[in-house]
Amino acid sequence: MVGVLAIVTGLELALLVREVRSETCTLSPHHAGMVFPVEQVDPEWACRLQSIIGNDTTVNAVGPIRAALSESMYEYLLDHPPVATVLIDRLELGLYKSEERGPDQFWGSDGEGTQGIVQLVYKDRTSRLYYLEGSHNSRLLPDVTGKAVVLLRMKPVMESNGAEAMDSTVVSYTKLDNRILSGLVSLLRPLIGGVVTGKFRKGVETVNRLGLVMRQHPERIVFKAMEPPACSDRDVAFLKKSLGGVDDFSRTGRPNGPAP
């Protein structure tokens, strides 16, 4: 999940370490000490991504950060951001909003001045590559617009109590649209880098809090998903199946017991 949440699972042995070339652009697979499968990226995206990576205003790496979610739940929420933001909002865990705008494309807002369009460029079981166009408005950075490339590496782990969780590391390249601001990069890099890092950390921490509620009160999650306007039947069915033990519902759709 990005500007939002964004946010936040091998294939690493199969990744190529060579640079991969499109007709005019080169993408390196090496980012923050990790190797990403950029050879799988559609060549039409190569130049768009490289224009940001090769001319970034800031580059930031965050993680690994842990989220209290199973691999299947984590991936589902990554691929269906509106489900995550609806639950976060109804549980009063944050101010995030998200809407689907097209195939693998979402609009998102963190409710604190950052919003934009997120396009999924590539995904596999361990990696995600995103292209973002967005804006940030705050007292320190008013009306800033820009583009970003976000690379996500995720890995399932087992916590000491036996619970499933996910560790995520995010690498982001940000390029400002404003040439004057971009020219002040030496002055702005610490400020912008701090904002970007803070946004990612807060997003993953919010998802972690959502995961903890899922562990402790799975029936509450399903109840919130069914509140009007309800999530889709597909989303509710997935939550019921994944959380387990939440099928004890009355015909009204409410849990048999005190309402959360």
Phi, psi and omega per residue, in radians:
M1 nan 2.529 -2.631
V2 -2.643 3.013 -2.869
G3 0.355 0.046 -2.721
V4 -2.884 2.907 3.068
L5 -1.214 2.496 -3.068
A6 -1.744 -1.351 -1.773
I7 1.607 nan nan
V8 nan nan nan
T9 nan nan nan
G10 nan -2.725 3.089
L11 -1.608 -0.040 -3.005
E12 -1.103 -0.560 -3.136
L13 -1.177 -0.394 -3.098
A14 -1.650 -0.054 -3.092
L15 -1.257 2.480 3.112
L16 -1.543 2.463 -3.118
V17 -1.641 -0.116 3.137
R18 -1.362 2.778 3.041
E19 -1.339 2.523 -3.066
V20 -1.943 2.283 -3.016
R21 -1.948 2.382 2.905
S22 -1.621 -2.867 -3.111
E23 -1.096 -0.661 -3.061
T24 -2.269 -0.114 -3.022
C25 -2.216 2.685 3.126
T26 -2.154 2.269 3.054
L27 -1.973 2.237 3.062
S28 -1.455 2.455 3.084
P29 -1.413 -0.149 -3.031
H30 -1.673 2.132 3.134
H31 -2.542 2.071 3.101
A32 0.925 0.719 3.088
G33 1.378 0.115 3.109
M34 -2.062 2.761 3.121
V35 -1.946 2.193 3.138
F36 -1.964 2.582 -3.058
P37 -1.393 1.078 -3.087
V38 -1.179 -0.289 3.089
E39 -1.165 -0.262 3.121
Q40 -1.558 -0.162 -3.113
V41 -1.241 2.393 3.087
D42 -0.945 2.245 -3.127
P43 -0.954 -0.470 3.135
E44 -1.138 -0.383 -3.139
W45 -1.576 -0.279 -2.975
A46 -1.003 -0.852 -3.096
C47 -1.197 -0.632 3.141
R48 -1.132 -0.731 3.125
L49 -1.229 -0.737 -3.102
Q50 -1.147 -0.557 3.128
S51 -1.094 -0.452 3.101
I52 -1.558 -0.843 -3.108
I53 -1.089 -0.689 -3.094
G54 -1.415 -0.223 -3.113
N55 -2.341 0.665 -3.027
D56 -1.226 2.602 2.967
T57 -1.405 -0.722 3.078
T58 -2.474 2.686 2.966
V59 -2.295 2.327 -3.068
N60 -2.362 2.521 3.037
A61 -2.190 2.288 -3.107
V62 -2.261 2.281 3.046
G63 2.131 -3.101 0.057
P64 -1.254 2.442 3.088
I65 -2.052 2.385 -3.040
R66 -1.666 2.430 3.038
A67 -2.135 2.332 -3.078
A68 -1.395 1.107 -3.106
L69 -2.390 2.579 3.004
S70 -1.219 2.835 -3.136
E71 -1.039 -0.771 -3.102
S72 -1.140 -0.710 3.138
M73 -1.197 -0.737 3.139
Y74 -1.036 -0.821 -3.131
E75 -1.146 -0.673 -3.141
Y76 -1.100 -0.783 -3.139
L77 -1.173 -0.604 3.064
L78 -1.078 -0.714 -3.079
D79 -1.478 -0.208 3.126
H80 -2.326 1.184 -3.087
P81 -0.935 -0.656 3.132
P82 -1.029 -0.546 3.106
V83 -1.143 -0.808 3.140
A84 -1.082 -0.786 -3.071
T85 -1.231 -0.580 3.071
V86 -1.091 -0.812 -3.138
L87 -1.139 -0.735 3.121
I88 -1.078 -0.725 -3.141
D89 -1.176 -0.809 -3.073
R90 -1.250 -0.413 3.067
L91 -1.594 0.014 3.126
E92 1.015 0.735 3.101
L93 -1.670 -0.246 -3.108
G94 -3.124 3.137 -3.063
L95 -1.918 0.318 -3.050
Y96 -1.191 2.524 3.050
K97 -2.317 2.632 3.107
S98 -2.708 2.510 3.102
E99 -2.426 2.449 3.063
E100 -1.309 2.299 -3.113
R101 -2.060 -0.091 -3.130
G102 2.924 -3.100 3.132
P103 -1.015 2.059 3.120
D104 1.002 0.491 -3.135
Q105 -2.274 2.342 -3.084
F106 -2.431 2.538 2.917
W107 -1.646 2.460 -3.139
G108 -2.506 2.665 3.093
S109 -2.483 2.493 3.093
D110 -1.663 0.026 3.119
G111 1.293 0.111 -3.113
E112 -2.271 0.519 3.038
G113 1.791 -0.081 3.129
T114 -1.976 2.253 3.113
Q115 -2.671 2.845 3.126
G116 2.945 -3.083 3.141
I117 -1.799 2.296 3.130
V118 -2.001 2.193 3.121
Q119 -2.027 2.119 3.050
L120 -1.316 2.122 -3.109
V121 -1.670 -0.650 -3.111
Y122 -2.735 2.558 3.019
K123 -2.600 2.594 2.920
D124 -2.548 -2.894 -3.013
R125 -1.215 -0.363 -3.102
T126 -2.073 -0.228 -2.996
S127 -2.359 2.642 2.960
R128 -2.389 2.460 3.025
L129 -2.158 2.228 -3.089
Y130 -2.168 2.606 2.978
Y131 -2.019 2.301 -3.080
L132 -2.222 2.521 2.936
E133 -2.252 2.161 -3.050
G134 -2.773 -3.038 -3.119
S135 -2.462 2.726 3.096
H136 -2.386 2.326 -3.125
N137 -2.324 2.031 3.103
S138 -2.616 3.072 -3.122
R139 -1.101 -0.663 -3.109
L140 -1.450 -0.563 -3.112
L141 -2.290 1.374 -3.102
P142 -1.372 2.387 2.993
D143 0.917 0.883 3.089
V144 -1.700 2.239 3.076
T145 -2.091 2.686 -3.141
G146 -3.055 -3.047 -3.139
K147 -2.245 2.769 -3.115
A148 -2.616 2.680 2.952
V149 -2.038 2.212 -3.123
V150 -2.096 2.218 3.098
L151 -1.986 2.203 -3.086
L152 -2.042 2.242 3.019
R153 -2.033 2.269 -3.074
M154 -2.295 2.623 -3.092
K155 -2.569 2.261 3.074
P156 -1.279 2.458 3.121
V157 -2.371 2.874 3.074
M158 -2.019 2.175 -3.131
E159 -1.372 2.921 -3.064
S160 -1.054 -0.455 3.124
N161 -1.546 0.102 3.123
G162 1.536 0.011 -3.127
A163 -1.414 2.527 3.072
E164 -1.313 2.554 3.082
A165 -2.673 2.996 3.140
M166 -2.244 2.322 3.010
D167 -1.763 2.318 -3.110
S168 -2.232 2.437 2.987
T169 -2.147 2.308 -3.089
V170 -2.067 2.284 3.004
V171 -2.032 2.226 -3.102
S172 -2.243 2.390 3.030
Y173 -1.988 2.137 -3.095
T174 -2.043 2.365 3.100
K175 -2.244 2.113 -3.140
L176 -1.336 2.565 3.101
D177 -1.368 -0.627 -3.070
N178 -1.252 2.045 -3.073
R179 -1.162 -0.590 3.131
I180 -1.144 -0.809 3.110
L181 -1.113 -0.723 3.137
S182 -1.084 -0.568 3.118
G183 -1.192 -0.349 3.119
L184 -1.687 0.521 -2.984
V185 -1.003 -0.661 -3.106
S186 -1.109 -0.533 3.115
L187 -1.484 -0.631 -3.020
L188 -1.523 -0.374 -3.034
R189 -0.962 -0.829 3.125
P190 -1.085 -0.670 -3.121
L191 -1.204 -0.885 -3.121
I192 -1.155 -0.717 3.118
G193 -1.063 -0.675 3.106
G194 -1.155 -0.689 3.112
V195 -1.123 -0.830 -3.115
V196 -1.083 -0.828 -3.142
T197 -1.063 -0.758 3.139
G198 -1.095 -0.691 3.134
K199 -1.104 -0.774 -3.129
F200 -1.132 -0.798 -3.140
R201 -1.057 -0.784 -3.118
K202 -1.123 -0.700 3.129
G203 -1.077 -0.817 -3.127
V204 -1.187 -0.661 3.107
E205 -1.109 -0.637 3.093
T206 -1.154 -0.732 3.086
V207 -1.095 -0.648 3.102
N208 -1.103 -0.720 3.106
R209 -1.114 -0.672 3.068
L210 -1.083 -0.737 3.122
G211 -1.086 -0.652 3.117
L212 -1.146 -0.675 3.076
V213 -1.136 -0.683 3.112
M214 -1.050 -0.694 3.132
R215 -1.181 -0.786 -2.981
Q216 -1.494 -0.574 -3.067
H217 -2.420 1.132 -3.097
P218 -1.037 -0.590 3.140
E219 -1.132 -0.532 3.128
R220 -1.188 -0.640 3.114
I221 -1.081 -0.848 -3.132
V222 -1.128 -0.709 3.108
F223 -1.027 -0.788 3.140
K224 -1.154 -0.633 3.126
A225 -1.170 -0.460 -3.097
M226 -1.642 -0.092 3.062
E227 -1.098 2.491 3.127
P228 -1.248 2.465 -0.152
P229 -1.261 2.193 -3.025
A230 -1.223 2.663 2.972
C231 -1.126 2.905 -3.098
S232 -1.113 2.765 3.090
D233 -0.995 -0.655 3.121
R234 -1.075 -0.797 -3.113
D235 -1.159 -0.751 3.140
V236 -1.120 -0.738 3.136
A237 -1.085 -0.705 3.117
F238 -1.124 -0.767 -3.133
L239 -1.090 -0.772 3.128
K240 -1.058 -0.808 -3.099
K241 -1.167 -0.733 -3.058
S242 -1.300 -0.647 -3.088
L243 -1.394 -0.545 3.076
G244 1.195 2.570 3.078
G245 1.193 0.359 -3.107
V246 -2.100 0.429 -3.140
D247 -1.605 0.018 -3.119
D248 -1.452 1.161 -3.110
F249 -1.941 2.571 3.028
S250 -1.346 3.054 -3.127
R251 -1.179 -0.263 3.104
T252 -1.385 -0.167 -3.084
G253 1.586 -0.051 3.122
R254 -1.613 2.611 3.085
P255 -1.112 2.588 3.062
N256 -1.338 1.600 -3.085
G257 2.666 -3.060 -3.110
P258 -1.042 2.381 3.118
A259 -1.208 2.476 -3.138
P260 -1.097 nan nan
